[in-house]
C-alpha cells in the first residue's frame, strides 16, 4: 500500500472550511490516517453551492475517490454506494466461506461482531474510508474497570487501528465523530496518533454567507435588519439554528425583528446547553449602584478600556468578594452593561454523573469562544469552583478545576472573555484561580460605613424599585443602630411600600418607613458576617476599599482572628 495522491487540488483545499482543510492536509502529508471530529458535528456545511450535513460533506467533498463505510450502534454497517457494499460483502465471504447469503445481508450491529468485519475490509482493501459516528457510545468515558467487556474490546480494536503502521502508510482513512471529547474514553482521545479536530461554530463571515444563501432561495423573508446585521447579532448560532430562525420568520407577519432574534437566540443557546448557561440582560449601569465609590471608579476605568477596544489592557478576570448582601452580583451586572458586551451566567454544571459534568463544561467553554467578546459571571464561585478534591469522584473535581483554570488563563482570550467571580468566601477558592493571569483584579465590598453611604444606597434602591414616596428625612435608615447591607436597605423599602399598599396608598409615607425601621432586625449570623468581612479584607488589592475601622489592623492580626472564627463556626 502507498500514500494517496491528492483528490483535491490546492485551490480546492484552500476553499474548504478550516477544519476540513486541516484534515486533508495532514492526511495527504502522511501525518495521520485516523481523525476525531467533534463539537459542531450536526451543522450544515457549504459544499459546491449547497449546504449539506457532515456525512454528505465527508463523502462527496472530501472522500470522493474513497469506498466509504459507515458504522454506528443503531444503524449498524452502511455503505456509501451499492458497489462498496458488494465489495465489502465479497471480503466477508472470503474471510468466512461458510457464511450464507442471508447472513451476509443481515450484517451485525453490535460492535463485537461488526468491527471485525470492517477491520478486514479496512486492512485488506485500498482507498477505504471508515466513518464511525456516535463514538461516545462505542468507547464511553470513565474508568477502564467500569467499562463493559464489549466496550473494552472496542477500545482495544480502535487503538489497534490507530497504532497500525500498515494503515498509516496506506491510502485508507478512519474518521471518528463525537459531539463532546469529554464523553470519549481518555485512552482513545489522548492517543498521539489520533488527530483531534474541532468543527467550530460558524464565525460572522460564515453566518453572513449562509444568510445570503438562504435568502437567495427564499427572497420573501421579511427582516428589520440587513443581512450583515443579522450575522453580527447571531453569534453562538450555527447554520441549522439560522435556518430555523429564518424559516420561523416566514410564518410571522412581522417577519424577523430585533427582539425576535434576541429572544430566539437566548432560547436556542440555553436549550442547547441544557440550562448550563443563562443569558443576562442587565438593565442598569454603574450609575445605579449606591455607595461603593472606589469599586465603581475602578470598574468604570476597565469598562472604558474595553469600550475603546484596548483589549491588551483588559484584565483576564475579576474577583468580587464581600459579605452576603453587599450587592456583588448587581455590581457585576451593572459593570457588564457599561462594558457593552454580551453577558452570560454559569449555571450548575456539577452534576451527579461524572462524564456529563465534564462534557457540560466543554460545551460551555466552546460556546464562549463563539460568543466572544463576552462577560462570564460565576456567582457563588466558591461552590462552583472551590475544590479540587478527588475523593469519591474519580478525579472529576480536579479535572474541572484544571480545565477552567486553563480557560481563564488563556491569554488569547484577553479582551474576548472576561471572567467575573463573585463569592462571600474567597478563602475557599484555590489560589491558582486568584493569581495574576487569571483573576488579576480583586474588588472587595463591604457594608456601608457611614450615613452618607447609606443615603446613597437608599436613593439607588428607590430608582431601582421605582418606589413612590413622600419622605424627606431618611434618618430612620441612615442612623439605624444595626449594621445594614444594601440588601437590608432594599428590604426595608419594600416592606414600607407593602405597608402603604395595605393602607390602599401608592405613596410611601414617613410613618410607613419609621414603623419598618423600628421593627427591622437583619437576618444574619454575626460571627459569619465578621468572618466574611475579614476574608474580604485579606483579598482586597486596594487599601482604599478597606473600611477605615479595619485599616489599622495588620494582615497577621486579621488572619489570627479569622482562624479564631473558624473554630467558633465549626469549620
N, C-alpha and C positions, 0 to 999 in steps of 0.2 A: 504494500500500500504506500501511496505517496501523498504529500500535501496537495490540497486542491488548488486549481487555478481560479482566480477571482471570477465570480459570476457577475459581479457588478463592476462598472468602470469607476475610476477615481472620481469623476464628476458626479456619478450617481451616488457614490458613497458620501460625498460632501453634502448632498441634498437630503440625506437621511436625517431623522431625529438623532440628537447627540448620542443617546444611549445605544441606538441601533448601529450608528457609525463606529462606536467603540467596540461593540461585539464583533462586527465584521472585520475590522482591522486586526484585532487580537487573534481571530480565528485564521485569517489568511496569512498572518505573520507566523503562525505555528506556535503562539504563546500558550494556547489552551484549546481544548476540544469540548470542555464542559462549562456551561454558564448557568448562573442562577439569576433569574429576573424577579424583581419584587417591587412592591409599593403600588403604583398606579396601573395595575395589570388589567383592569376591566374597562379601560378607557377606549375611545376611538382614536385611531392613528391615521395620519394622512398618507395616502398611497396612490400615486398616479391619478390625481384629481378627485379621489374619493376618500371617505373616512371609513375605515374598517376596524373590526376587532383585532385583538392581538394575535389570535390563532391565524386568522386570514392574512394579516400583515406578515407574520413569520413565513408562512407557506408560500405566498405569492411574491412578496417583495424581497425577502432575504434568502429564502431557500428554494428558489425557483428551479434549480437543477438537482434537487435532492429528492430521494424517496422518503417521504415523511410518514412517520408512525407516531400516533398519539396514544397516550395512556393516562387514565385516572381510575380511581377505585370504583366510581359509579358507572361510567360508560364502558370500562374495560379497554381493550385494544381496538383502535380505529385507524383508518388509513387516509392519506391524502388523495389517493386515487385507486381505482379498481386494479390498475396494473401493479401498484405497490402491494395491494392485498394479495394478488396472485403470486408475486414473488415471495412474500412472507410465508404464505401457506406452503409453498413448494419447499422452502427451507425447513419448515416444521416437519414436513413429511419425510424429508431426507434424514432428519435427526431421529425420527421415530416412524419407521416404515409401517408399523402396525396400526397407526392412527387411522381411523375411519374417516370418510368424508364428512359424516355427521359430526364427529368430534372436532374436526378442523373448522367447521362452520360455527360451532359453539365455543369460541375462544374463551378461556377462563378470565374472570375479572379479578380474583384475589391475587395480590402481589406475589405470593409464594409460587404460583403457577404461571402467571402472566410474564413476570420479569425474566425468567429463564428463556422463554420463547423469544422475547425481544432481544435479549443478550445474544443469542445465537445468530439472529439476523444482523445485529449491530457489528458483531465481531467477524462475521464471515461474508459480508457484502460490502460493496463500495457505494459511496455517495448516499449514505443513510443519515437521516436526521430524526432523532427521537425527541419528542416533546412530552415531558411528564408534568401534568398540571395538578393543582391542589397538593403540592409536595408536603405540606404540613400534616396531611392525613396519612402519608406513607412513612415519614420519619419524624414524628412529633417531638417537640422539645420536652426535656425532662431528664431525670437521672437515668442512666443506662439500665440500672437494675429494675426500674419500674416499667420499662418497655415490654410489650408482649413479645413472645418468641418470633412471631411473624414480623413485627416492626424491627427487631434486632437483625433478623435475616435480611430485610430490605435495606437497612442501613449498611450492612456489610456488602451487599450486592452493589449499591451505588458507589461506595468507597472503592470497591474493586474497579468499577468502570473509570472513575475519576483518576485513579493512580495507574491505569494501564498505559504503558508505553506504546503498545500496539495502536490504541485509539488515538493517542496524542499525535502519532506520526501518520495517521490515516487521513482520508478526506471525509470522515464521518464527524458528526456533531451531536451533542446531547444538550438540550435546553430544559432546565428545571424552572418551574414557575410557582411562586408562593406570594401571597399578599404581604405577609409580615415575616421578616427574618427571625424575629424572636420566637415564632411558632415552629421553626425548623430546628431539628436537633443540632446542638452546637458542634458535634464531631463532624457533621457534614458541612455546615456552612463555614466552618473555620479551616477546612481543608485548603492548603496552599495552592493546589492545582485547580481549584474551582474558582472561576472568576465571577464575582458577585457584581451585578449591575442594577442600579436603581432606575426604574422608569419614573421620572418625576411628573408632577402635575404640570400642565402647560403654563408657560410664562405669558406675559401680557401680549407679546407679539404673536404667539401661537394661538392664544384665545381670540385675538383680532382676526387672524386668518380663518379660524373656524366660523366665527360670527359672519364674516363676509361670505364664506362658502354657503352657510345655512340660508342667509338672506337672498343669495343669488338663486336658490331653488325655492324659496318662499318669500317672494318680494312684497307680500301684503302684510307682513308683520309690522304693527304699529309700535313705535318706541318714542319715549320722551327724550331719549338721549341719542347721540350718534354712535356709530359702531366703535369708534376709538374710546369714547367714554364708557361704554358698556364693558369693553375689555379691561379698562382700568378698575371698574367697580367690582369685578368678579374674581379677584384674586382668591385662591383657595378652592376654586371650582375647576373641574375638568370638562372635557368636551361633552361627555354624557350629561353632566349637570346643565351645561349651557343649552344643550338640545332640549332638555326637559323644560328649562326656563323659557325658551323661545316658543316652544310648542304650546305651553300653557297660555302665553300671551296671545296666541291666535284665537283662543276661545274667550278672551276678555275684551269687551267693547272698548275699554280704556287702553288696551294694548299693554306694553311693558313700561311701567312707571318707575321712578327712582325709589319710591317707598316699597314697591313690589320686589324690586331687585334686592333691597336691603333685607326685607323680611324672609324672602325665599332663600337667599344666601345663608342667612342665620340658621334657618330651619334645616337646610341641606347639610351644612357642615356639622351642626350639633348632632343631627341624626347619624351622619357618617361616623362620628366619633363616639357614638353611644353615650352621649351626655358627659363625656370626659372633659370637654371644654365648653365654656359658655361665653358667647359674645356679650360684651358690656358696652352700653351706650351712655357714657357719663353725661349728665345734664348740667353739671356745674363745673366751673373752673376754680382756680385757686382763690379768686376774689370772694368766693362764697365760704371760704374756710375762716372760722373765727379763731383769734389768737394765733399761736404757733408762728410768730413773725420770723424768727430765724430760719425755721424749716421752710416756710413759704418762700422767703427770699432766695434761699439756696436752690430750691426746686425750680423757681422761675428762671434762674440762670441756666439750668440744664435744659429746660423746655425751649428757651430762646436759642440755645446752641443747636438743638435738634431741628427746630423750625427753619433755621438758616442753612441747614444742610451740612453743618460742620461735624460730620459723623465721627471723624477721628478723635474728637474731643468728648464724645458722649461716653458715659460710664457703661460698663458691661452689665452691671446690676446695682440695685439699691436695696439696702436692708432698712426697713422701718420697724422700730421696736418701741415698746412702751406698754404701760398697764392697760388692762381692758377698759374700754370706754373712752379712750383718748382720740378716737377718730382716725385710726391708721388707714382703714380701708377707704374711708371718704376722702382723705387727703391724697391717697394714691390715685383714686379715680379722677379727682379734680386735676391733679398733675397730668395724668394721661390725656385729659381733654385739652389742656393747654399745649401739649406736645403736638396735637393734631394727628395722632396715629390711631390705627385700629387697636382695640383693646380686647383681650380675652382673659378669662379667669380659669385656672386649673380646677377641674373637678377632682373627685376622689378616685384616683387610678389604682390605689392599693386594694386590689380585690382578693378574695379568698383563694382563688386558683392561681397557682404560680405562673403558668405560661401566659395567661391573659393579662396579668399585671404588666409584664414586660412588653407584650405586644401592644397593649394600650399606650404605653409610654412612647414606643417607637412611632406609633401612628400620630400622636400629638406632636412630637418633635419634627416629623416630616412635614406636617401641616403648617407648623410655624414658619418653616423655611419658605413655604409657598405664600403665606400671608404677609411676610415681612415687607416693609418695616412695621413693627408691631410692639405693643407693650404687653407683657405677660404678668398677670397678677397671681400670686400664690398666697392666699390667706391662710392663717394658722400654719405657717411654714414649718413650725416645729413638729406638727403632727404628720405633715406630708413628707418631709424630707429629713426629719431629725434623728434618724437612727440608721446605723449600718450593721446592726446585729444580724447575725445569720442563724441563730438558734431556731430550729424548727421551721425554717422557710427555705431550705436548700440554697441559701446564699442569695435569695431574691433581693432582700433589702440592700445588700452590698452592691449588687449589680445595678439596682435602681439608682442608688446614690452615685455610683461611678458614672452612669450614663448622663444623669442630669448635670453633675459637676462638669463633665466633658462638654456638654452643650452650652452651659453657662460660660465656660472659659474659652470657647472657640472665638478667637479674635477676628475671624472672617465675618462674624455677626455683629461686631461693634457698630452701633448706629442702626442696625437692622432689627435686632431683637433685644429689647431692654427688659430685663427681669426685675421685678419688684417683689421682694419677700416681706411679708408682714407677720409679726409674731409678738406675743407678750412674754415669750420665753426664749429669747435669743440664745440663752445658755445651752439650750438643747440642740441647737444647730451645730453640726460639725464645723470646726474651724476652717476646713478646706473650702466650704461654701462662702465663708465670710471674708476670705483673704482678698488681696488685690488681684485683679484679673478676673474676678467673679462678682461678688458684691463689693464693689470698690468704694461706694459711699454708704455711710451709716448715719441714719437720722433717728434720733431718739425723741419721743414725745412724752409729755407729762401733763398732769392735771394743771389747770390754770392756777397761777401762783399769786394773783392779786385781783383786786376789784376790776381794774381796767381790762384784764384778760377775760374775766367772767362776763363783763358787759359786752365785749366784742363777740364772744360766743353767743350770747343772748340774741344780738342783732343778726348774726349769721343764721341762727336757728329760726328766727322769725321769717327771714327771707326764704329759707329752705322749705318751711312748712306753710308759708303763705298765711300766717296767723294774724287775724284782725284783732286789734286791741285798743284800749283807751288808757294805757299805762304810761306814765312819765317817770315814775320812780321805780327803779328795779333793784333797790337795795335789799329786798327780801331774798333775792338770789345772790347778788354780788357780795352781800355781807352774811350770807348763810353760815352758821357755825360749823357745818360739816364740810369736809373736803369733797368738792364736786368735780366730776368729769364732764366732758362735753355731752356725753350720753345722759348723764344725770340732769343736766340743764334742759336738754331737749325733752326728757321725760316729764319734768315739771311743767313745761309749757304745754305739752299735750294734755296733761291732767287738767290744767287750768282751762283749756278750751273745752274739755269734756264737761267740766262743771258749768261753763257758760251754756253749752248746748242743753244740758239738763234743765237749766233755767230758761230755756227757749230764747237764748240770745246768740247772735252771731259774733258778738264782740266780747273779748275777754276784758273784764273789769279788774281794778286793783284788788278788790276783796277776793276775787277768784284766785289770784296768784298768791295773796297773803295766806289764804287758807291752805293751799297746797304746800307752801313753803313751811308752815308750822308743822304739818303732818309728815313731811317727806323725810324718809330715812333711806339713805343709799343702801342697796343690797350688795354687800361685799364682805369679804374676809380681809380684815385689816392687815393681818400678817402676810397674806398672799399679795395684797396691794403693795406693801413695803418691799417684799421680795421682788416683784415685777418692776418696781421703780428703781431699785438698786441695780438690777442686772441691766436695765436700760441705760443707766448712768455709765456702767462699765463698757457698754457698746458704743457710747457716743464718741464721735470723732471730732466734735467741735465743743470747746468749753462753753461757748455762748449758749448752747442748747441745754446745758445742765442747770436746773433750778438753783437760784442763789444760795438757798439754805444748805445745799449739798456741796458747794464748790470748795469749801474749806477741808472736806474730807479727802484723804489720800486713797488711791486705789487699794492699798493694803487694808485700810480701815473698812472700806466698803466690802471688800472680799471676805474679811473676817465676819462681818455682820451677815453677809449672805450665807456663809456656812452655818452660823447660828440658826438662821431662819430655816434652812434646810432641815435641821434636826427637829425644830418645832413643828414644821409642816409635815414631818414624817417622810421626807424624800431620801 
